Amino acid sequence: MTDKEIFEKNIVSALEIEDLPDDKKIELIDKIAAIVEQRISLRLMMDLKEEDHREFEKLGEADRMSYLASKFPEMEQLITDEVVKVKKELIEEMKKDEILAMVESD
């Protein structure tokens, strides 16, 4: 599967968790979104210059995304890359768990 396909694929389908109760799916999606957000924030904060970081800290929550977009014109691609990376990691973990479960059941 290409990165584009992974990015576009619904996370519920990608992880094959359609049978989970809706509240559990929502909880999982929220956790995944938080992981992606944390990773992107960390990546961007590490790349900001000190003076830019101070300016960022002065901004209100509503203005921060616009500020970051002005400093990182490639931010949309960074977000896409991070979403793909997290999805790949989760899919790989699910496969490992399935394989482990098959081995343990023998």
N, CA, C and O atoms as CSV, one atom per row, in Angstrom:
chain,resi,resn,atom,element,x,y,z
A,1,MET,N,N,0.843,-1.164,0.000
A,1,MET,CA,C,0.000,0.000,0.000
A,1,MET,C,C,0.901,1.244,0.000
A,1,MET,O,O,1.857,1.330,0.771
A,2,THR,N,N,0.585,2.186,-0.859
A,2,THR,CA,C,1.383,3.413,-0.946
A,2,THR,C,C,1.051,4.338,0.228
A,2,THR,O,O,0.028,4.176,0.894
A,3,ASP,N,N,1.939,5.315,0.468
A,3,ASP,CA,C,1.685,6.288,1.527
A,3,ASP,C,C,0.388,7.042,1.281
A,3,ASP,O,O,-0.353,7.331,2.220
A,4,LYS,N,N,0.111,7.360,0.022
A,4,LYS,CA,C,-1.126,8.070,-0.315
A,4,LYS,C,C,-2.337,7.219,0.062
A,4,LYS,O,O,-3.306,7.724,0.628
A,5,GLU,N,N,-2.278,5.943,-0.251
A,5,GLU,CA,C,-3.390,5.043,0.086
A,5,GLU,C,C,-3.549,4.910,1.600
A,5,GLU,O,O,-4.665,4.887,2.119
A,6,ILE,N,N,-2.420,4.822,2.297
A,6,ILE,CA,C,-2.468,4.727,3.755
A,6,ILE,C,C,-3.079,5.989,4.337
A,6,ILE,O,O,-3.915,5.917,5.238
A,7,PHE,N,N,-2.665,7.150,3.828
A,7,PHE,CA,C,-3.193,8.422,4.327
A,7,PHE,C,C,-4.698,8.503,4.117
A,7,PHE,O,O,-5.430,8.942,5.003
A,8,GLU,N,N,-5.153,8.084,2.959
A,8,GLU,CA,C,-6.567,8.215,2.611
A,8,GLU,C,C,-7.443,7.139,3.233
A,8,GLU,O,O,-8.656,7.317,3.345
A,9,LYS,N,N,-6.851,6.035,3.634
A,9,LYS,CA,C,-7.650,4.936,4.188
A,9,LYS,C,C,-8.163,5.299,5.582
A,9,LYS,O,O,-7.424,5.819,6.418
A,10,ASN,N,N,-9.413,5.020,5.805
A,10,ASN,CA,C,-10.044,5.243,7.104
A,10,ASN,C,C,-9.285,4.432,8.155
A,10,ASN,O,O,-9.017,3.248,7.957
A,11,ILE,N,N,-8.943,5.074,9.269
A,11,ILE,CA,C,-8.152,4.395,10.297
A,11,ILE,C,C,-8.886,3.190,10.883
A,11,ILE,O,O,-8.252,2.197,11.242
A,12,VAL,N,N,-10.189,3.266,10.981
A,12,VAL,CA,C,-10.974,2.143,11.506
A,12,VAL,C,C,-10.834,0.937,10.567
A,12,VAL,O,O,-10.662,-0.194,11.021
A,13,SER,N,N,-10.909,1.188,9.269
A,13,SER,CA,C,-10.736,0.105,8.288
A,13,SER,C,C,-9.298,-0.389,8.264
A,13,SER,O,O,-9.044,-1.592,8.195
A,14,ALA,N,N,-8.364,0.546,8.320
A,14,ALA,CA,C,-6.945,0.184,8.256
A,14,ALA,C,C,-6.560,-0.734,9.413
A,14,ALA,O,O,-5.769,-1.661,9.243
A,15,LEU,N,N,-7.124,-0.469,10.586
A,15,LEU,CA,C,-6.817,-1.287,11.762
A,15,LEU,C,C,-7.767,-2.464,11.928
A,15,LEU,O,O,-7.623,-3.276,12.842
A,16,GLU,N,N,-8.746,-2.542,11.020
A,16,GLU,CA,C,-9.729,-3.626,11.038
A,16,GLU,C,C,-10.424,-3.736,12.392
A,16,GLU,O,O,-10.510,-4.812,12.984
A,17,ILE,N,N,-10.919,-2.584,12.867
A,17,ILE,CA,C,-11.594,-2.551,14.168
A,17,ILE,C,C,-13.060,-2.131,14.019
A,17,ILE,O,O,-13.649,-1.563,14.939
A,18,GLU,N,N,-13.627,-2.412,12.873
A,18,GLU,CA,C,-15.017,-2.045,12.604
A,18,GLU,C,C,-15.972,-2.622,13.651
A,18,GLU,O,O,-17.005,-2.020,13.945
A,19,ASP,N,N,-15.635,-3.776,14.210
A,19,ASP,CA,C,-16.535,-4.455,15.147
A,19,ASP,C,C,-16.480,-3.890,16.563
A,19,ASP,O,O,-17.298,-4.260,17.405
A,20,LEU,N,N,-15.535,-3.006,16.834
A,20,LEU,CA,C,-15.482,-2.393,18.158
A,20,LEU,C,C,-16.718,-1.522,18.378
A,20,LEU,O,O,-17.261,-0.967,17.423
A,21,PRO,N,N,-17.161,-1.402,19.615
A,21,PRO,CA,C,-18.266,-0.470,19.892
A,21,PRO,C,C,-17.847,0.955,19.506
A,21,PRO,O,O,-16.670,1.311,19.573
A,22,ASP,N,N,-18.833,1.756,19.104
A,22,ASP,CA,C,-18.548,3.109,18.635
A,22,ASP,C,C,-17.786,3.938,19.656
A,22,ASP,O,O,-16.888,4.695,19.287
A,23,ASP,N,N,-18.128,3.810,20.933
A,23,ASP,CA,C,-17.442,4.610,21.943
A,23,ASP,C,C,-15.968,4.238,22.038
A,23,ASP,O,O,-15.133,5.104,22.299
A,24,LYS,N,N,-15.639,2.977,21.832
A,24,LYS,CA,C,-14.239,2.528,21.856
A,24,LYS,C,C,-13.503,3.032,20.615
A,24,LYS,O,O,-12.338,3.422,20.693
A,25,LYS,N,N,-14.190,3.021,19.471
A,25,LYS,CA,C,-13.578,3.553,18.243
A,25,LYS,C,C,-13.269,5.034,18.414
A,25,LYS,O,O,-12.183,5.490,18.058
A,26,ILE,N,N,-14.215,5.777,18.955
A,26,ILE,CA,C,-14.015,7.217,19.158
A,26,ILE,C,C,-12.854,7.461,20.114
A,26,ILE,O,O,-12.022,8.338,19.880
A,27,GLU,N,N,-12.801,6.690,21.178
A,27,GLU,CA,C,-11.717,6.819,22.151
A,27,GLU,C,C,-10.362,6.550,21.487
A,27,GLU,O,O,-9.398,7.282,21.713
A,28,LEU,N,N,-10.299,5.513,20.682
A,28,LEU,CA,C,-9.057,5.167,19.991
A,28,LEU,C,C,-8.666,6.250,18.988
A,28,LEU,O,O,-7.498,6.631,18.912
A,29,ILE,N,N,-9.620,6.740,18.230
A,29,ILE,CA,C,-9.351,7.790,17.245
A,29,ILE,C,C,-8.858,9.056,17.942
A,29,ILE,O,O,-7.941,9.717,17.455
A,30,ASP,N,N,-9.459,9.391,19.070
A,30,ASP,CA,C,-9.009,10.560,19.835
A,30,ASP,C,C,-7.565,10.391,20.302
A,30,ASP,O,O,-6.778,11.336,20.247
A,31,LYS,N,N,-7.220,9.201,20.757
A,31,LYS,CA,C,-5.844,8.940,21.207
A,31,LYS,C,C,-4.863,9.027,20.047
A,31,LYS,O,O,-3.771,9.576,20.192
A,32,ILE,N,N,-5.251,8.490,18.901
A,32,ILE,CA,C,-4.396,8.547,17.719
A,32,ILE,C,C,-4.194,9.999,17.287
A,32,ILE,O,O,-3.077,10.405,16.965
A,33,ALA,N,N,-5.270,10.774,17.280
A,33,ALA,CA,C,-5.180,12.195,16.912
A,33,ALA,C,C,-4.251,12.943,17.866
A,33,ALA,O,O,-3.472,13.795,17.439
A,34,ALA,N,N,-4.335,12.626,19.146
A,34,ALA,CA,C,-3.464,13.276,20.134
A,34,ALA,C,C,-1.996,12.923,19.888
A,34,ALA,O,O,-1.123,13.780,20.020
A,35,ILE,N,N,-1.726,11.679,19.536
A,35,ILE,CA,C,-0.354,11.259,19.239
A,35,ILE,C,C,0.173,12.027,18.037
A,35,ILE,O,O,1.288,12.548,18.066
A,36,VAL,N,N,-0.626,12.095,16.983
A,36,VAL,CA,C,-0.212,12.813,15.774
A,36,VAL,C,C,0.050,14.283,16.101
A,36,VAL,O,O,1.064,14.849,15.691
A,37,GLU,N,N,-0.866,14.886,16.837
A,37,GLU,CA,C,-0.725,16.297,17.201
A,37,GLU,C,C,0.536,16.537,18.025
A,37,GLU,O,O,1.253,17.511,17.792
A,38,GLN,N,N,0.809,15.665,18.979
A,38,GLN,CA,C,2.003,15.804,19.808
A,38,GLN,C,C,3.277,15.688,18.972
A,38,GLN,O,O,4.212,16.472,19.136
A,39,ARG,N,N,3.301,14.725,18.096
A,39,ARG,CA,C,4.492,14.529,17.261
A,39,ARG,C,C,4.739,15.714,16.334
A,39,ARG,O,O,5.876,16.154,16.163
A,40,ILE,N,N,3.669,16.223,15.742
A,40,ILE,CA,C,3.803,17.372,14.844
A,40,ILE,C,C,4.263,18.596,15.633
A,40,ILE,O,O,5.157,19.321,15.198
A,41,SER,N,N,3.654,18.820,16.783
A,41,SER,CA,C,4.037,19.962,17.615
A,41,SER,C,C,5.501,19.879,18.013
A,41,SER,O,O,6.234,20.863,17.921
A,42,LEU,N,N,5.918,18.718,18.450
A,42,LEU,CA,C,7.315,18.531,18.849
A,42,LEU,C,C,8.256,18.789,17.679
A,42,LEU,O,O,9.268,19.477,17.818
A,43,ARG,N,N,7.913,18.236,16.546
A,43,ARG,CA,C,8.745,18.403,15.345
A,43,ARG,C,C,8.861,19.877,14.955
A,43,ARG,O,O,9.950,20.355,14.638
A,44,LEU,N,N,7.742,20.591,14.980
A,44,LEU,CA,C,7.759,22.003,14.608
A,44,LEU,C,C,8.478,22.848,15.650
A,44,LEU,O,O,9.242,23.747,15.299
A,45,MET,N,N,8.240,22.570,16.918
A,45,MET,CA,C,8.877,23.350,17.978
A,45,MET,C,C,10.395,23.175,17.957
A,45,MET,O,O,11.140,24.115,18.235
A,46,MET,N,N,10.840,21.974,17.629
A,46,MET,CA,C,12.283,21.728,17.554
A,46,MET,C,C,12.921,22.508,16.408
A,46,MET,O,O,14.096,22.869,16.473
A,47,ASP,N,N,12.143,22.765,15.363
A,47,ASP,CA,C,12.675,23.456,14.190
A,47,ASP,C,C,12.522,24.974,14.250
A,47,ASP,O,O,13.086,25.685,13.419
A,48,LEU,N,N,11.762,25.476,15.230
A,48,LEU,CA,C,11.600,26.927,15.344
A,48,LEU,C,C,12.865,27.556,15.921
A,48,LEU,O,O,13.509,26.991,16.805
A,49,LYS,N,N,13.201,28.715,15.415
A,49,LYS,CA,C,14.295,29.485,15.995
A,49,LYS,C,C,13.825,30.013,17.347
A,49,LYS,O,O,12.624,30.107,17.600
A,50,GLU,N,N,14.772,30.353,18.207
A,50,GLU,CA,C,14.443,30.817,19.557
A,50,GLU,C,C,13.499,32.019,19.550
A,50,GLU,O,O,12.527,32.057,20.304
A,51,GLU,N,N,13.790,33.001,18.694
A,51,GLU,CA,C,12.935,34.191,18.655
A,51,GLU,C,C,11.532,33.857,18.133
A,51,GLU,O,O,10.544,34.439,18.582
A,52,ASP,N,N,11.453,32.922,17.189
A,52,ASP,CA,C,10.147,32.482,16.683
A,52,ASP,C,C,9.372,31.739,17.771
A,52,ASP,O,O,8.153,31.871,17.886
A,53,HIS,N,N,10.090,30.971,18.552
A,53,HIS,CA,C,9.462,30.227,19.639
A,53,HIS,C,C,8.869,31.191,20.670
A,53,HIS,O,O,7.759,30.972,21.155
A,54,ARG,N,N,9.592,32.241,21.001
A,54,ARG,CA,C,9.081,33.241,21.949
A,54,ARG,C,C,7.833,33.924,21.394
A,54,ARG,O,O,6.862,34.150,22.117
A,55,GLU,N,N,7.871,34.249,20.101
A,55,GLU,CA,C,6.713,34.879,19.458
A,55,GLU,C,C,5.500,33.933,19.487
A,55,GLU,O,O,4.377,34.354,19.764
A,56,PHE,N,N,5.747,32.673,19.200
A,56,PHE,CA,C,4.694,31.656,19.219
A,56,PHE,C,C,4.021,31.591,20.588
A,56,PHE,O,O,2.796,31.513,20.681
A,57,GLU,N,N,4.817,31.623,21.634
A,57,GLU,CA,C,4.304,31.524,22.996
A,57,GLU,C,C,3.391,32.697,23.357
A,57,GLU,O,O,2.502,32.553,24.197
A,58,LYS,N,N,3.603,33.845,22.733
A,58,LYS,CA,C,2.789,35.031,23.016
A,58,LYS,C,C,1.418,34.963,22.352
A,58,LYS,O,O,0.491,35.662,22.762
A,59,LEU,N,N,1.290,34.131,21.336
A,59,LEU,CA,C,0.054,34.070,20.551
A,59,LEU,C,C,-1.046,33.305,21.279
A,59,LEU,O,O,-0.788,32.417,22.093
A,60,GLY,N,N,-2.273,33.681,20.958
A,60,GLY,CA,C,-3.423,32.927,21.446
A,60,GLY,C,C,-3.561,31.641,20.648
A,60,GLY,O,O,-3.005,31.511,19.557
A,61,GLU,N,N,-4.290,30.713,21.189
A,61,GLU,CA,C,-4.473,29.398,20.551
A,61,GLU,C,C,-4.956,29.512,19.105
A,61,GLU,O,O,-4.504,28.765,18.237
A,62,ALA,N,N,-5.865,30.437,18.849
A,62,ALA,CA,C,-6.444,30.589,17.515
A,62,ALA,C,C,-5.432,31.046,16.471
A,62,ALA,O,O,-5.576,30.741,15.288
A,63,ASP,N,N,-4.410,31.776,16.906
A,63,ASP,CA,C,-3.429,32.324,15.962
A,63,ASP,C,C,-2.211,31.424,15.752
A,63,ASP,O,O,-1.419,31.658,14.839
A,64,ARG,N,N,-2.061,30.420,16.571
A,64,ARG,CA,C,-0.844,29.602,16.523
A,64,ARG,C,C,-0.707,28.810,15.223
A,64,ARG,O,O,0.383,28.728,14.658
A,65,MET,N,N,-1.797,28.236,14.756
A,65,MET,CA,C,-1.701,27.445,13.519
A,65,MET,C,C,-1.315,28.322,12.334
A,65,MET,O,O,-0.499,27.919,11.505
A,66,SER,N,N,-1.888,29.504,12.248
A,66,SER,CA,C,-1.536,30.426,11.155
A,66,SER,C,C,-0.070,30.820,11.238
A,66,SER,O,O,0.624,30.903,10.225
A,67,TYR,N,N,0.389,31.061,12.456
A,67,TYR,CA,C,1.793,31.427,12.657
A,67,TYR,C,C,2.718,30.296,12.190
A,67,TYR,O,O,3.685,30.523,11.462
A,68,LEU,N,N,2.400,29.091,12.621
A,68,LEU,CA,C,3.224,27.944,12.224
A,68,LEU,C,C,3.184,27.737,10.708
A,68,LEU,O,O,4.204,27.425,10.093
A,69,ALA,N,N,2.011,27.911,10.116
A,69,ALA,CA,C,1.897,27.762,8.659
A,69,ALA,C,C,2.755,28.798,7.942
A,69,ALA,O,O,3.295,28.520,6.872
A,70,SER,N,N,2.885,29.999,8.527
A,70,SER,CA,C,3.721,31.027,7.900
A,70,SER,C,C,5.210,30.683,8.028
A,70,SER,O,O,6.010,31.042,7.164
A,71,LYS,N,N,5.571,29.995,9.094
A,71,LYS,CA,C,6.974,29.616,9.322
A,71,LYS,C,C,7.342,28.310,8.607
A,71,LYS,O,O,8.505,28.078,8.274
A,72,PHE,N,N,6.350,27.479,8.380
A,72,PHE,CA,C,6.585,26.167,7.765
A,72,PHE,C,C,5.627,25.989,6.588
A,72,PHE,O,O,4.567,25.381,6.741
A,73,PRO,N,N,5.989,26.510,5.423
A,73,PRO,CA,C,5.104,26.387,4.261
A,73,PRO,C,C,4.810,24.925,3.891
A,73,PRO,O,O,3.820,24.635,3.221
A,74,GLU,N,N,5.670,24.025,4.330
A,74,GLU,CA,C,5.490,22.603,4.026
A,74,GLU,C,C,4.722,21.882,5.129
A,74,GLU,O,O,4.748,20.654,5.202
A,75,MET,N,N,4.034,22.644,5.996
A,75,MET,CA,C,3.362,22.054,7.148
A,75,MET,C,C,2.319,21.015,6.746
A,75,MET,O,O,2.191,19.989,7.414
A,76,GLU,N,N,1.583,21.251,5.687
A,76,GLU,CA,C,0.583,20.274,5.248
A,76,GLU,C,C,1.244,18.931,4.938
A,76,GLU,O,O,0.708,17.876,5.276
A,77,GLN,N,N,2.401,18.978,4.297
A,77,GLN,CA,C,3.122,17.739,3.995
A,77,GLN,C,C,3.651,17.090,5.273
A,77,GLN,O,O,3.635,15.865,5.399
A,78,LEU,N,N,4.118,17.905,6.222
A,78,LEU,CA,C,4.580,17.369,7.510
A,78,LEU,C,C,3.448,16.629,8.222
A,78,LEU,O,O,3.651,15.552,8.782
A,79,ILE,N,N,2.263,17.219,8.193
A,79,ILE,CA,C,1.104,16.593,8.826
A,79,ILE,C,C,0.767,15.278,8.134
A,79,ILE,O,O,0.535,14.261,8.788
A,80,THR,N,N,0.744,15.310,6.811
A,80,THR,CA,C,0.470,14.090,6.048
A,80,THR,C,C,1.497,13.010,6.371
A,80,THR,O,O,1.139,11.855,6.601
A,81,ASP,N,N,2.771,13.387,6.388
A,81,ASP,CA,C,3.835,12.423,6.690
A,81,ASP,C,C,3.654,11.804,8.069
A,81,ASP,O,O,3.828,10.598,8.244
A,82,GLU,N,N,3.308,12.629,9.038
A,82,GLU,CA,C,3.154,12.125,10.404
A,82,GLU,C,C,1.937,11.218,10.536
A,82,GLU,O,O,1.991,10.208,11.238
A,83,VAL,N,N,0.847,11.567,9.873
A,83,VAL,CA,C,-0.347,10.715,9.886
A,83,VAL,C,C,-0.014,9.353,9.280
A,83,VAL,O,O,-0.387,8.319,9.833
A,84,VAL,N,N,0.679,9.352,8.157
A,84,VAL,CA,C,1.054,8.101,7.497
A,84,VAL,C,C,1.968,7.279,8.408
A,84,VAL,O,O,1.800,6.066,8.533
A,85,LYS,N,N,2.931,7.944,9.040
A,85,LYS,CA,C,3.868,7.238,9.909
A,85,LYS,C,C,3.137,6.574,11.082
A,85,LYS,O,O,3.402,5.416,11.404
A,86,VAL,N,N,2.225,7.301,11.713
A,86,VAL,CA,C,1.479,6.745,12.842
A,86,VAL,C,C,0.584,5.599,12.383
A,86,VAL,O,O,0.513,4.564,13.046
A,87,LYS,N,N,-0.093,5.773,11.264
A,87,LYS,CA,C,-0.942,4.690,10.749
A,87,LYS,C,C,-0.111,3.442,10.460
A,87,LYS,O,O,-0.511,2.332,10.811
A,88,LYS,N,N,1.046,3.623,9.822
A,88,LYS,CA,C,1.915,2.477,9.529
A,88,LYS,C,C,2.329,1.765,10.815
A,88,LYS,O,O,2.300,0.537,10.892
A,89,GLU,N,N,2.714,2.545,11.820
A,89,GLU,CA,C,3.122,1.962,13.101
A,89,GLU,C,C,1.984,1.168,13.727
A,89,GLU,O,O,2.192,0.059,14.220
A,90,LEU,N,N,0.788,1.733,13.707
A,90,LEU,CA,C,-0.361,1.052,14.304
A,90,LEU,C,C,-0.733,-0.209,13.531
A,90,LEU,O,O,-1.029,-1.244,14.127
A,91,ILE,N,N,-0.716,-0.118,12.220
A,91,ILE,CA,C,-1.026,-1.290,11.386
A,91,ILE,C,C,-0.003,-2.389,11.641
A,91,ILE,O,O,-0.361,-3.561,11.763
A,92,GLU,N,N,1.257,-2.015,11.720
A,92,GLU,CA,C,2.329,-2.990,11.977
A,92,GLU,C,C,2.141,-3.638,13.352
A,92,GLU,O,O,2.313,-4.849,13.494
A,93,GLU,N,N,1.791,-2.842,14.359
A,93,GLU,CA,C,1.551,-3.380,15.699
A,93,GLU,C,C,0.384,-4.358,15.698
A,93,GLU,O,O,0.438,-5.402,16.349
A,94,MET,N,N,-0.675,-4.015,14.961
A,94,MET,CA,C,-1.828,-4.911,14.880
A,94,MET,C,C,-1.431,-6.235,14.239
A,94,MET,O,O,-1.859,-7.301,14.682
A,95,LYS,N,N,-0.614,-6.162,13.197
A,95,LYS,CA,C,-0.154,-7.392,12.539
A,95,LYS,C,C,0.683,-8.237,13.496
A,95,LYS,O,O,0.528,-9.457,13.553
A,96,LYS,N,N,1.575,-7.579,14.250
A,96,LYS,CA,C,2.403,-8.311,15.213
A,96,LYS,C,C,1.530,-8.995,16.257
A,96,LYS,O,O,1.761,-10.151,16.609
A,97,ASP,N,N,0.521,-8.269,16.752
A,97,ASP,CA,C,-0.380,-8.840,17.752
A,97,ASP,C,C,-1.143,-10.031,17.190
A,97,ASP,O,O,-1.335,-11.031,17.882
A,98,GLU,N,N,-1.583,-9.928,15.925
A,98,GLU,CA,C,-2.296,-11.038,15.288
A,98,GLU,C,C,-1.389,-12.247,15.143
A,98,GLU,O,O,-1.796,-13.374,15.426
A,99,ILE,N,N,-0.164,-12.014,14.704
A,99,ILE,CA,C,0.797,-13.104,14.531
A,99,ILE,C,C,1.103,-13.755,15.881
A,99,ILE,O,O,1.150,-14.980,15.988
A,100,LEU,N,N,1.309,-12.932,16.908
A,100,LEU,CA,C,1.582,-13.440,18.233
A,100,LEU,C,C,0.404,-14.270,18.741
A,100,LEU,O,O,0.604,-15.336,19.323
A,101,ALA,N,N,-0.810,-13.794,18.526
A,101,ALA,CA,C,-2.003,-14.527,18.955
A,101,ALA,C,C,-2.104,-15.870,18.228
A,101,ALA,O,O,-2.496,-16.868,18.832
A,102,MET,N,N,-1.755,-15.906,16.943
A,102,MET,CA,C,-1.802,-17.156,16.182
A,102,MET,C,C,-0.763,-18.133,16.708
A,102,MET,O,O,-1.046,-19.323,16.845
A,103,VAL,N,N,0.430,-17.649,17.003
A,103,VAL,CA,C,1.507,-18.506,17.500
A,103,VAL,C,C,1.148,-19.048,18.874
A,103,VAL,O,O,1.371,-20.225,19.155
A,104,GLU,N,N,0.595,-18.199,19.729
A,104,GLU,CA,C,0.244,-18.610,21.093
A,104,GLU,C,C,-0.918,-19.585,21.118
A,104,GLU,O,O,-1.041,-20.371,22.058
A,105,SER,N,N,-1.778,-19.549,20.098
A,105,SER,CA,C,-2.928,-20.446,20.085
A,105,SER,C,C,-2.571,-21.846,19.591
A,105,SER,O,O,-3.366,-22.776,19.729
A,106,ASP,N,N,-1.393,-21.998,19.023
A,106,ASP,CA,C,-0.971,-23.337,18.534
A,106,ASP,C,C,-0.525,-24.243,19.628
A,106,ASP,O,O,-0.147,-25.386,19.368
